[in-house]
Amino acid sequence: MHVTPLEDWIIERTHLAHKSQEALRAYQLEKLMHTLAYAKDKSRFYNEKLKETDLNSITSLGDFEQIPFTKPSDIKHNAHDFLCVSAHEVERIVTLNTSGTTGDEKRIFFTHEDLEETIDFFQYGMNCLVEKGDKVMVLLPGSSYGSIGDLLKKALLRSNIECVVHGLLQDIEKVAACIEEQHINCIVGIPMQVRYLSLMKPELFERHIQKVLLSTDYVPDALVKTLSRNGTCKVFNHYGMTEMGYGGGVECECLNGYHLRENHLYFEIIDPETGKLVRDGEYGEVVFTTLNRQAMPLIRYKTGDIARFVTKPCGCGTFLRTMEKVRGRMENKVNIKGHEVHLKDLDEIILNYDAVMDYSAQCYEEKALHVRLIVSKTADIQALQKALYQAIDAHFKGVLRLSIDFKEDDGSSKITNSMIKRKLHIGKMEIRV
């Protein structure tokens, strides 16, 4: 078992004198103090946010916990107030429309140096799973400069790894032909889209695909089980979001959680109710602070993601921390008669059946859950319906009034929104999964 490539990369970039958590935390503390001063001086938002904070009093990571959180709504309100550089220094602007409502957008800004740091991370992060001779297909947006596909391709070229940036999965036959012709053996893509490809074209995974890196959304265990095909395909998870500069952490070959981009980002896990740090091994909300960001530093940014730090050392032998795979988003749940219904729980039950190609669910105010399944043409609908009724009812202990209907896959489900980003809503809006 090899130590994650991120270890040597982080040591080299931070100039740590020795491999230890203590040395890395000292480096991060120094960077945090610089980030606080830089953001307070250059950013209108943080100048106001930190006006009552004496930065000279921040002399430890414990002191840093007194700094107020930054929320996604802060960016939506006025992203330009976060800017620390002039407009002509911004090379990439990413607009995130999170729910489709008017004005509900976040804009994230990057300088050339910010993008270069992401490419640097991607190069060494991808080395966790690829090696010389591999050929990678990226099923993520990549046509524009600074997009995730563009940055991944540049990173892989630095390691002399061939890469085809195909874009989101929209034409199964075209993707399959490219994999065959280019002898692709590794795919980077969105979890539900890659799952769909594997179910529609299992022969590709039998003959070609040996490795998969899943990104942009949390990954249910049932989905990993489908893709791994009894261990013949290694399924790696990447954790990141645009606000992080796309990349946050990636699994090593132990496949037991992410090793983090700790030279560029400082991670905390907090109790979402109290705002206090939880102990390692306890679940909470992931919070991060950028350490080197020029255009738009973010300080104690609340992600809404649920995770925990692993207490046992990783089997790869690294001194770096391991964050367990994200378990979903805090918002993706409803409370029914005192019982929490999580999106991730529905995923683990429903996606365990390979006959299900996609699904959506709607939770009505009268506590009824309606599930609509898109199933393969060969599905035994009667048997599947019976099994799902039993599994869902058993898990949620009868608190839901459940109804299920079916739609035969017509080939369009590969481009549904639910296969890009799954989200839960209540009432007449859908739980899109």
N, C-alpha and C positions, 0 to 999 in steps of 0.2 A: 504494500500500500504506500503510495507516494504522498508526501505532505502537499497540501494545496499550493499551487503556484502563486497564490496571492501572498503567501508568507514572505518569500524572498522579495517579491515586488514591493510590499509595504516596508520591509526593512531597508531596501535600497532607496526608496523615495523619501523615507523619513530620517534616514541616517541614524537609526537607533544603534546605540553602542552594544546592546545585547538583546536577545530574544526574551522578552518578558512582558507581562501585562503592565507592570509598574512603569517600564520605560515607555510603552505605547501610551499609557494614560498621561504621563508627564508631557509627551509630545502633543497630545490632544488638548490638554489644558492650555498650553501655550498658544495653540492655534485658536482655541475658543476665545481667549482673551483678546487676541488680535482681531478676530471676527466681530466681537462685540464693539470694539473701538472703531473699526472700519465702518460697520453698519450704522452706528450712532452718528458718525461724522458725515457719511455720504448719503444715507437713505432718509427721506422725509418720514417714512413710516417708523423706522426704528429710532430716529431722533426724538419723535414724540413718545414712542412706546417706552423708551429707556431714559426719559428725561429725569425721572426721580431716582434712577439707579446710579449709585456711585460705583463706577467700574473698577476703581482701585480696591474695592472691598471684595472683588471676586479673585480669590487666591487659591481656591481648591474646587474640585468637581462638586463637592457638597455645596459650596457657595453658589455655583452655577445653577443649582436647582431653584434658587430664588427668582431667576429670570422668568418673566411671564411667557406664556405659550403664544405661538403664532398659529392662527387657524386658517383653514382654506377660505373661509368667508372674508378674511382680511385681504387676501389677494383678489378675490372677486370684486371687492368694493373699489379698490383702485390699485391695480398692479404697478402702475407707473411710480407710485410713491415708494416702492421697494427698490427702484433702480439706483445703483451706485456709480454708474458710468454715463457718459453722454450718449445720445442716440446713435451717433455714427460708430461707436464702439460695439454696438450690439450686432451680432452676426446672425442670430437665429431667434425668432419669436415663435413660441408654440402656444396656440389658443386651445384651451380645454373646455369644451362644452359638456358639463357634467350631467345635465338632466334634460336639456332641450328647452328649458324655459327661458323667456326673454331676459337677457342681461346676466344670466347665470353662467358666466364664463370666467376662466382664469387664464391669465397670460403669463408665460414664463419666459424670461429673457436669458440669453447666453452670449458671452463674448467668444472670440476665437479660442482663447486660452481655456475657457470653461469647456468647450467642445473637445479640445485636445485632451483634457483630463479624462473625459468620458471614453474617448478612443483608447487611451492608455489603460484604463480599467477593463474595457472590453477585450483588449488584446490578451491580458493575463487571465481574465476571467474565463474566456473561451478556451484557454490552455488547460483548464480543468477538465475539459471533455474532448478536445480535438487534438490531433497530432499530424505530423507531416504525412501527406497522402490522402487525408480526408477531404471530402468535398461537401460544402455546406449550402443548403438552400434556406433562405430567410423569408418566411411567410409573414412579413411585417411591412408596413409602409416604408418605402425607400427611394421614391422618385425625386424627392426634393433634398437640397443641401441641408445637412445637419439633422435629417430624420434618423430614426433609430436604425433603419436598414442601411442607410448611407454610412453611419458611424461604425456599424458592425462590419461592413465590407472593408472599410479602411483599416479597422483593427486587425481583421483576419489577414489582409494582404501583408501587414507588417510581420506576420508569422509565416508568410508564404503558404497560406491556406486558400485554396480556390473557393470562391463564394458567388452564388447566384442570388440576387435580391429579386424575389418574384412579386412581392406585394401580398396583400391579404388574399386568402383563399376564395376565389370566385369561380374558377373553372377547373373542376376536378380533372378532366381529361388533359387539359393543357399542363397542369402541374405534374400529373403522372408521366406524361410524355417527356417532360423536362428531366424528371428524376431518372428515367430510363436512359435517355440520351446522354446526360451529363454524368451518369454514374454517381449520383448523390447518395451519400451514406449518413448524413446528419441533417436534421431539420431544426430550425429555430422558429417557434411560432406561438400562437395563442392557444391555450389549452383545449378549448372546445372545438376549434377548427382543426387542430392536429388530430384530435380524437375522431372527428368526422371523416377525415381523410383515411385514417387507419381502418375504419369500419367499411368505408366505401371501396377502398383499394387495399385489402389486406395483403395482396401479393407483393406490393411495394415494400412492406415491412418484412415479409418473408425473404425477399431476394436482395433488398438494398439497404433499408434504413436500420442502422445499428445504434444510433444515438439520437436523442431528442432533447432540446432545451426549451422548456416552457416558460413563457414570460407574459407580462402585462396584466395578469389576473391571478387570483389564488387558485391552487390546484388541489382538487379533491383526491383522496387516496384511491377512490374507485376509478378515477380517470387514469391515474398512474398504472394501476393494475391492468387496465385495458391496453395501454400503450406498451407496457413492458413485455407483453406476450410471453409470459412464463420465463422472463429473464433474458430473452434473446435481444431485447432492445433496452439500452440503459436510458432511463428518464431522469434528467437533471432539472432542477428548479432554479429559476433566477428571480430575485426579488428586486424590484425597482419601480420607480414612478418618475414621471417627467420632472416633478419638483426636485427629485434627488439628482437630476442630471441623467435620467433614464436608469442608471445602474446603481444598485445598493448592495447586493450580495449574491453569491452563487454557491451551489453545492459542489463539494469535492467528490471524488469517486466513492466515498463512503455513503453518499446519498442520504445523509442524516441531518440536514439543515444547512443554512447558509453560513459561509464565512464572509465577513462584511468588508466593505470598502472603507476601512477605518482610518486610512490616511487622508481621506477626503470628507468623511462623514462621521459624526459622533452620534451614536444611537443610545436612546434610553427607552425603557418600558415602564409606563406609569399606570397607576390606578386611575381610570377615567373619571371616577367620582371625586376622589380627593386630590388628584394631581400629584400625589407623592409617588416616588419610585417604588416599584414592587421588588421583592427579592428574586434572585435568579431561580428559575424553576416555576415561577408564578406567572400566570397569563395577565396581560394588560394591553394597553394601547401603545403602539410603536410611535416614538417621537424621534426626530433627527434634527441635527444642526449641521449646516455646511461649514467646512473648515477653510476652503480656498476659493470659494465662488466669488467672481468679480462682479458680474452684472447684477445678480440678484441673490445675495446671501439670505438664507432662511434660518431663523433661530428658534429652536425648540418647536419645530413644526409638527402639529398633530396630524398623523396620517389617517386615523380611523381604522387601521389594521390591527388585528388581534394576533399576538405572538408571545413567545417567552424565550429567555436565554436558557440554553441547555446547561445543566450543572456538571455533567460528566465531560471529560476531555474527548475531543473527536478522535476516532480511530486512525485518522491520518497522521496524528502526532503533532499537529500545529499548536502553537501557543495562542493563536487567535481565538476569539470567542466564536461560539456557534449559536445562531438564532434558529430555533425550530421553525419549520415551514409555517408560513402565515395561515391562520385558520379561517380567514374570511374577514369581512368588514363588520364593525360594530353596528352599523345602521341596518345591516341585512338580517333583521329578525323582527318578529312580532310577538307580543305577549298575549296569550289566550288562556283565560282562566288560571292565571298564575304559572302557566307553562310556556317557556320560551320556544318559539318555532324559528330555528335558524335556517338560513339558506343552505349553509354547508351540510346540515343534516339531511335536507331533501336531496342534495347532490349525492351524498354517500349512499343513499337508498336507491334512488332512481337510476343513477349512472352506473350502478352495478350490473345493469341489464344491457348487454350490447345490442339488443334489438331496439333500444331507445336511441334515436339519432340526435334528438334535441327535445326540450320541453319548456313549457311556460306554466306558471301557476298564478292564481288569483285568490287573494285572501279577503273575503267579504267581512264587513263590519259585524254581521251576525254570526261570526266565527265559523264560517264554512270555507273550506279550501277546495278550489277547483283546479285540477291539474290537467293540462292538455299535452299529450305526448305526440311527438312525431316519430313514427316507428318505421322500421324497414319493411319492405314489401313481403318478406318471408316470415314476419313476426307471427307467433301464435298469440293473437290478441286476447283471447279468452283466458289462457293460462297466465299471460303477463298481467292482465287486469287483476286477477285473483291474487297473484303473488304480491303485487304492489299494494293492494288494499290491506292485506295482512301485515306487510312490513311497515307501512306508514302508520297504520292504526296502532300496531304494537309499540313503535318507537314513541309516538306522541300520546300513548296511554288513553286513547279514546276521547281526547279533548276536542278533536276536530270533527266536524261533519264533512266527510270527504266525498268528492265526486271526481271521476276520471273519464276523459274521453280521448279518442285516438284520431290521428290523421296520418295517412300513409305518406311517407317521404316522396316528394315530387321532384327532388333535386334542387330545391330553392333554399332549403334550410341551412346550407353551408354559408349563406351570406346574411343570416338573420342577426339582428343586434345582440341577441342572447349568446351568440357564439363569439362575440367580441368582448363585451363587458356585462356581467350579470349583476342585476340589481333588484332589490326587494322593495315593493311598495304595498300600501294598504288601501282598502276600500275599493273604489272602482278602477283604480290603477292596478297594473299587473305586477306580480312578482316575476320579473324577467330573469330567467336563469339560463 
